Amino acid sequence: MKREKEREIEKKVVRILTEERLSAIKAMLEKDHAIDCVFLLMLGRGQWRYAKEFMTRLRLTLPDGTFRARMIEIEDCGLAKHEKMDIKKKRWIISEFGKQVGRLLFGFFAKIDRGGSM
């Protein structure tokens, strides 16, 4: 029984590590500030000015180059889409898939915060 469960877990891990879409999302989430940026999108702060304002208020840092790079990667994974505001400015808006990922991240951190096990 234990061996079967281990094999099932191994199949899931292998799929996450090797399936193109899942491994791309995993790689994106591993990068600096990626989860911060998903949360900013959940808050409707997908434009640099509003993201910076929010992070500054919390006394946290988020370099503008990092913000832009993560947003592009998040968009490439299907979690957001951008709107051009003018030639130089973009605003990212969370997609339905991005909302699902954001809610899963909220749930993950909520469980940890409550001291619960997964």
Backbone as ProteinMPNN parsed JSONL, in Angstrom:
{"seq_chain_A": "MKREKEREIEKKVVRILTEERLSAIKAMLEKDHAIDCVFLLMLGRGQWRYAKEFMTRLRLTLPDGTFRARMIEIEDCGLAKHEKMDIKKKRWIISEFGKQVGRLLFGFFAKIDRGGSM", "coords_chain_A": {"N_chain_A": [[0.82, -1.19, 0.0], [1.864, 1.288, 0.897], [3.929, 1.498, -0.897], [2.544, 1.74, -3.328], [1.39, 4.256, -3.02], [3.685, 5.843, -2.93], [4.6, 5.437, -5.55], [2.522, 6.662, -6.968], [2.807, 9.31, -6.12], [5.342, 9.772, -7.152], [4.793, 9.612, -9.917], [3.247, 11.925, -10.219], [5.123, 13.917, -9.534], [7.065, 13.535, -11.539], [5.544, 14.225, -13.77], [5.051, 16.976, -13.273], [7.655, 17.925, -13.404], [8.384, 17.346, -16.022], [6.353, 17.789, -17.949], [5.54, 20.183, -20.315], [3.969, 22.63, -19.929], [3.395, 22.589, -17.146], [5.985, 22.446, -16.031], [6.996, 24.88, -16.896], [5.401, 26.713, -15.494], [6.125, 26.026, -12.872], [8.872, 26.691, -12.949], [8.666, 29.466, -13.345], [7.377, 30.258, -10.957], [9.394, 29.771, -9.151], [11.151, 31.858, -9.284], [12.568, 35.026, -8.145], [10.325, 37.18, -6.552], [8.092, 36.304, -7.99], [5.732, 35.159, -6.903], [4.925, 37.335, -5.409], [4.239, 39.046, -7.503], [2.085, 37.674, -8.674], [0.272, 37.919, -6.593], [0.048, 40.725, -6.584], [-1.239, 41.073, -9.029], [-3.672, 39.838, -8.374], [-4.655, 41.771, -6.719], [-5.226, 43.765, -8.457], [-3.12, 45.371, -9.214], [-1.388, 45.554, -11.489], [0.172, 47.317, -12.855], [3.202, 49.125, -13.025], [3.461, 51.524, -11.477], [1.391, 51.362, -9.535], [1.966, 48.934, -8.345], [4.49, 49.451, -7.251], [3.838, 51.477, -5.441], [2.212, 50.057, -3.612], [4.013, 48.068, -2.622], [5.994, 49.7, -1.529], [4.578, 50.947, 0.511], [4.352, 48.792, 2.231], [6.914, 48.566, 2.989], [8.59, 46.97, 1.453], [10.726, 45.696, -1.124], [10.762, 45.849, -4.691], [12.235, 45.672, -7.534], [11.935, 47.602, -10.56], [12.711, 46.437, -13.021], [12.685, 43.731, -12.381], [9.982, 43.408, -11.752], [8.792, 43.858, -14.297], [9.997, 41.785, -15.807], [9.052, 39.477, -14.439], [6.293, 39.799, -14.838], [6.079, 39.5, -17.594], [6.892, 36.82, -17.83], [4.875, 35.63, -16.306], [2.703, 36.245, -17.892], [3.424, 34.794, -20.191], [2.996, 32.236, -19.229], [0.297, 32.152, -19.142], [-1.124, 33.295, -17.057], [-1.767, 35.929, -16.967], [-2.585, 38.864, -18.929], [-1.514, 41.51, -21.074], [-2.148, 45.027, -21.438], [-1.585, 47.658, -23.626], [-0.772, 50.845, -22.623], [0.405, 53.122, -23.527], [3.086, 53.86, -25.809], [5.322, 53.098, -24.257], [4.332, 52.137, -21.813], [2.793, 49.463, -20.02], [0.039, 47.556, -18.788], [-0.75, 44.884, -16.743], [-3.217, 42.377, -16.546], [-4.917, 40.078, -14.588], [-5.606, 36.735, -15.591], [-8.3, 34.295, -15.904], [-7.203, 31.798, -15.344], [-4.945, 32.66, -13.964], [-6.196, 33.726, -11.706], [-7.122, 31.369, -10.55], [-4.685, 30.109, -9.916], [-3.688, 32.018, -8.134], [-5.603, 31.844, -6.058], [-5.08, 29.237, -5.202], [-2.476, 29.598, -4.236], [-3.024, 31.411, -2.131], [-4.537, 29.688, -0.5], [-2.599, 27.753, 0.105], [-0.703, 29.252, 1.621], [-2.402, 30.059, 3.682], [-2.988, 27.625, 4.944], [-0.449, 26.959, 5.919], [-0.077, 29.104, 7.644], [-2.014, 28.614, 9.578], [-0.902, 26.483, 10.734], [-1.505, 24.039, 9.857], [-1.403, 20.824, 8.268], [-0.66, 19.737, 4.95]], "CA_chain_A": [[0.0, 0.0, 0.0], [2.757, 2.436, 0.975], [4.678, 1.507, -2.161], [1.631, 2.268, -4.352], [1.261, 5.696, -2.784], [4.953, 6.433, -3.357], [4.617, 5.429, -7.019], [1.562, 7.68, -7.41], [3.454, 10.605, -5.89], [6.435, 9.882, -8.123], [4.194, 9.937, -11.221], [2.861, 13.339, -10.192], [6.347, 14.72, -9.549], [7.647, 13.419, -12.882], [4.701, 15.015, -14.684], [5.317, 18.396, -13.012], [9.02, 18.247, -13.839], [8.636, 17.087, -17.444], [5.292, 18.296, -18.827], [5.981, 21.518, -20.706], [3.238, 23.734, -19.292], [3.579, 22.529, -15.693], [7.368, 22.79, -15.675], [7.161, 26.323, -17.123], [4.782, 27.415, -14.353], [6.993, 25.758, -11.724], [10.085, 27.498, -13.11], [8.301, 30.866, -13.135], [7.096, 30.482, -9.536], [10.641, 29.671, -8.386], [11.958, 33.071, -9.424], [12.37, 36.119, -7.19], [9.145, 38.049, -6.622], [7.024, 35.787, -8.855], [4.497, 35.042, -6.12], [4.535, 38.727, -5.132], [3.598, 39.597, -8.702], [0.772, 37.032, -8.801], [-0.58, 38.573, -5.595], [-0.233, 42.084, -7.069], [-2.282, 40.93, -10.049], [-4.931, 39.553, -7.671], [-5.092, 43.041, -6.131], [-5.443, 44.744, -9.515], [-1.955, 46.265, -9.263], [-0.534, 45.042, -12.545], [0.916, 48.413, -13.486], [4.358, 49.385, -12.163], [3.217, 52.629, -10.532], [0.551, 50.885, -8.436], [2.707, 47.86, -7.674], [5.538, 50.098, -6.461], [3.161, 52.167, -4.34], [1.789, 49.047, -2.644], [5.185, 47.452, -2.004], [6.645, 50.733, -0.72], [3.758, 51.1, 1.716], [4.668, 47.652, 3.093], [8.372, 48.62, 3.207], [9.188, 45.859, 0.716], [11.322, 46.136, -2.387], [10.461, 45.141, -5.93], [12.828, 46.477, -8.605], [11.062, 47.71, -11.736], [13.114, 45.444, -14.023], [12.2, 42.432, -11.905], [8.526, 43.44, -11.93], [8.48, 43.693, -15.719], [10.41, 40.441, -16.231], [8.114, 38.496, -13.893], [4.986, 39.95, -15.479], [6.188, 38.891, -18.927], [6.898, 35.371, -17.621], [3.53, 35.263, -15.845], [1.863, 36.298, -19.098], [3.806, 33.658, -21.04], [2.404, 31.024, -18.643], [-1.155, 32.238, -19.256], [-1.737, 33.779, -15.824], [-2.137, 37.339, -17.134], [-2.429, 39.432, -20.271], [-1.185, 42.927, -20.927], [-2.774, 46.066, -22.256], [-0.677, 48.783, -23.834], [-1.368, 52.12, -22.24], [1.014, 53.963, -24.543], [4.213, 53.161, -26.439], [6.244, 52.549, -23.264], [3.683, 51.616, -20.607], [1.886, 48.321, -20.089], [-0.665, 47.156, -17.577], [-1.098, 43.472, -16.797], [-4.488, 42.02, -15.921], [-4.919, 38.644, -14.282], [-6.537, 35.892, -16.355], [-9.046, 33.349, -15.066], [-6.226, 30.809, -14.882], [-4.15, 33.345, -12.953], [-7.011, 33.793, -10.482], [-7.114, 30.028, -9.958], [-3.365, 29.913, -9.316], [-3.634, 32.913, -6.982], [-6.41, 31.27, -4.972], [-4.328, 28.09, -4.684], [-1.372, 30.143, -3.426], [-3.63, 31.902, -0.889], [-4.874, 28.519, 0.306], [-1.343, 27.156, 0.561], [-0.152, 30.062, 2.707], [-3.364, 30.026, 4.786], [-2.776, 26.362, 5.664], [0.809, 27.084, 6.655], [-0.291, 30.089, 8.705], [-2.813, 27.965, 10.626], [-0.134, 25.374, 11.29], [-2.064, 22.785, 9.38], [-0.612, 20.039, 7.322], [-1.236, 19.647, 3.621]], "C_chain_A": [[0.868, 1.26, 0.0], [3.526, 2.604, -0.336], [3.827, 2.084, -3.293], [1.512, 3.785, -4.237], [2.535, 6.425, -3.231], [5.05, 6.506, -4.878], [3.682, 6.49, -7.594], [2.15, 9.083, -7.246], [4.571, 10.816, -6.903], [5.904, 10.233, -9.51], [3.813, 11.409, -11.302], [4.078, 14.253, -10.277], [6.97, 14.706, -10.94], [6.856, 14.257, -13.881], [4.967, 16.51, -14.516], [6.687, 18.794, -13.555], [9.217, 18.136, -15.346], [7.577, 17.621, -18.396], [5.543, 19.776, -19.071], [5.282, 22.649, -19.947], [3.465, 23.755, -17.775], [4.995, 22.916, -15.288], [7.643, 24.274, -15.906], [6.568, 27.129, -15.971], [5.631, 27.229, -13.101], [8.247, 26.624, -11.785], [9.799, 28.977, -12.854], [8.089, 31.146, -11.653], [8.342, 30.418, -8.663], [11.429, 30.975, -8.372], [11.596, 34.135, -8.396], [11.132, 36.932, -7.532], [8.012, 37.527, -7.514], [5.696, 35.698, -8.105], [4.005, 36.429, -5.737], [3.747, 39.29, -6.308], [2.23, 38.959, -8.951], [-0.198, 37.684, -7.815], [-0.922, 39.999, -6.014], [-1.309, 42.059, -8.147], [-3.643, 40.662, -9.412], [-5.532, 40.829, -7.08], [-5.376, 44.118, -7.178], [-4.317, 45.751, -9.642], [-0.929, 45.764, -10.28], [0.176, 46.116, -13.35], [2.009, 48.827, -12.507], [4.076, 50.444, -11.111], [2.431, 52.136, -9.312], [1.21, 49.749, -7.651], [3.767, 48.463, -6.75], [4.936, 50.784, -5.239], [2.777, 51.181, -3.228], [2.988, 48.461, -1.896], [5.916, 48.452, -1.106], [5.888, 50.939, 0.584], [4.038, 49.984, 2.722], [6.148, 47.594, 3.471], [9.073, 47.391, 2.631], [9.758, 46.393, -0.593], [10.869, 45.239, -3.532], [11.034, 46.004, -7.056], [11.955, 46.471, -9.861], [11.43, 46.704, -12.816], [12.64, 44.045, -13.659], [10.691, 42.337, -12.095], [8.162, 43.158, -13.384], [8.829, 42.279, -16.214], [9.443, 39.377, -15.721], [6.766, 38.584, -14.571], [4.993, 39.335, -16.885], [6.157, 37.368, -18.804], [5.526, 34.862, -17.175], [2.569, 35.254, -17.034], [2.157, 35.117, -20.016], [3.219, 32.342, -20.536], [0.884, 31.064, -18.653], [-1.872, 32.756, -18.023], [-2.194, 35.232, -15.923], [-2.053, 37.694, -18.611], [-2.149, 40.915, -20.087], [-2.031, 43.793, -21.843], [-1.738, 47.162, -22.416], [-1.409, 50.06, -23.468], [-0.846, 53.228, -23.157], [2.227, 53.206, -25.071], [5.112, 52.471, -25.412], [5.573, 51.85, -22.094], [2.726, 50.467, -20.909], [1.215, 48.143, -18.735], [-1.042, 45.694, -17.76], [-2.368, 43.233, -16.003], [-4.504, 40.51, -15.75], [-5.963, 37.917, -15.128], [-7.319, 35.003, -15.386], [-8.113, 32.278, -14.505], [-5.341, 31.411, -13.795], [-4.888, 33.464, -11.634], [-7.024, 32.444, -9.774], [-5.786, 29.768, -9.253], [-3.228, 30.781, -8.065], [-4.413, 32.366, -5.795], [-5.715, 30.042, -4.367], [-3.159, 28.545, -3.81], [-1.896, 30.69, -2.105], [-3.936, 30.738, 0.045], [-3.649, 27.852, 0.893], [-0.788, 27.925, 1.756], [-1.097, 30.106, 3.909], [-3.185, 28.754, 5.607], [-1.5, 26.412, 6.484], [0.625, 27.999, 7.851], [-1.061, 29.481, 9.874], [-2.071, 26.792, 11.262], [-0.635, 24.016, 10.86], [-1.121, 22.06, 8.447], [-1.362, 19.982, 5.995], [-1.826, 18.277, 3.507]], "O_chain_A": [[0.644, 2.18, -0.787], [3.737, 3.72, -0.811], [4.334, 2.835, -4.126], [1.533, 4.499, -5.24], [2.465, 7.493, -3.838], [5.518, 7.501, -5.433], [4.009, 7.14, -8.588], [2.007, 9.933, -8.125], [4.727, 11.91, -7.446], [6.494, 11.058, -10.208], [4.028, 12.061, -12.324], [4.066, 15.246, -11.005], [7.359, 15.753, -11.458], [7.438, 14.922, -14.738], [5.094, 17.232, -15.505], [6.848, 19.883, -14.105], [10.121, 18.765, -15.895], [7.886, 17.882, -19.559], [5.737, 20.537, -18.124], [5.943, 23.524, -19.388], [3.7, 24.814, -17.194], [5.184, 23.635, -14.308], [8.445, 24.868, -15.185], [7.161, 28.111, -15.524], [5.835, 28.181, -12.347], [8.639, 27.223, -10.784], [10.599, 29.664, -12.22], [8.565, 32.159, -11.142], [8.349, 30.953, -7.554], [12.294, 31.161, -7.517], [10.491, 34.156, -7.853], [10.931, 37.321, -8.683], [7.055, 38.26, -7.765], [4.658, 36.115, -8.619], [2.799, 36.679, -5.738], [2.713, 39.931, -6.125], [1.307, 39.642, -9.396], [-1.347, 37.966, -8.157], [-2.055, 40.442, -5.824], [-2.187, 42.921, -8.176], [-4.655, 41.2, -9.86], [-6.75, 40.956, -6.955], [-5.725, 45.247, -6.834], [-4.529, 46.864, -10.123], [0.245, 45.578, -9.959], [0.721, 45.838, -14.418], [1.776, 48.878, -11.299], [4.431, 50.256, -9.947], [2.778, 52.467, -8.178], [1.025, 49.628, -6.44], [3.918, 48.035, -5.606], [5.469, 50.68, -4.134], [2.996, 51.452, -2.047], [2.971, 48.372, -0.668], [6.402, 48.083, -0.037], [6.498, 51.088, 1.643], [3.967, 50.206, 3.93], [6.581, 46.687, 4.183], [10.006, 46.847, 3.222], [9.314, 47.424, -1.1], [10.63, 44.043, -3.36], [10.393, 46.963, -7.486], [11.32, 45.467, -10.184], [10.539, 46.163, -13.471], [12.242, 43.269, -14.529], [10.18, 41.311, -12.545], [7.315, 42.309, -13.662], [8.056, 41.66, -16.945], [9.053, 38.479, -16.467], [6.149, 37.558, -14.854], [4.011, 38.721, -17.302], [5.477, 36.697, -19.579], [5.074, 33.803, -17.61], [1.729, 34.363, -17.161], [1.235, 34.507, -20.557], [2.97, 31.431, -21.327], [0.242, 30.108, -18.218], [-3.098, 32.671, -17.94], [-2.927, 35.712, -15.059], [-1.528, 36.937, -19.427], [-2.506, 41.502, -19.066], [-2.547, 43.348, -22.868], [-1.085, 47.551, -21.448], [-2.515, 50.322, -23.941], [-1.577, 54.152, -23.51], [2.372, 52.015, -24.796], [5.613, 51.376, -25.668], [6.212, 51.029, -21.436], [1.972, 50.483, -21.882], [1.748, 48.523, -17.692], [-1.583, 45.307, -18.795], [-2.572, 43.807, -14.933], [-4.146, 39.764, -16.661], [-7.063, 38.424, -15.35], [-7.027, 34.969, -14.19], [-8.219, 31.899, -13.338], [-5.024, 30.742, -12.812], [-4.291, 33.323, -10.566], [-6.946, 32.379, -8.547], [-5.761, 29.267, -8.128], [-2.708, 30.322, -7.048], [-3.941, 32.416, -4.66], [-5.762, 29.837, -3.154], [-2.887, 27.949, -2.768], [-1.285, 30.462, -1.061], [-3.632, 30.792, 1.237], [-3.66, 27.432, 2.05], [-0.444, 27.333, 2.779], [-0.633, 30.183, 5.046], [-3.225, 28.801, 6.836], [-1.477, 25.952, 7.626], [1.111, 27.708, 8.945], [-0.788, 29.8, 11.031], [-2.558, 26.184, 12.215], [-0.252, 22.984, 11.411], [-0.168, 22.632, 7.917], [-2.579, 20.166, 5.955], [-2.386, 17.931, 2.467]]}, "name": "protein", "num_of_chains": 1, "seq": "MKREKEREIEKKVVRILTEERLSAIKAMLEKDHAIDCVFLLMLGRGQWRYAKEFMTRLRLTLPDGTFRARMIEIEDCGLAKHEKMDIKKKRWIISEFGKQVGRLLFGFFAKIDRGGSM"}
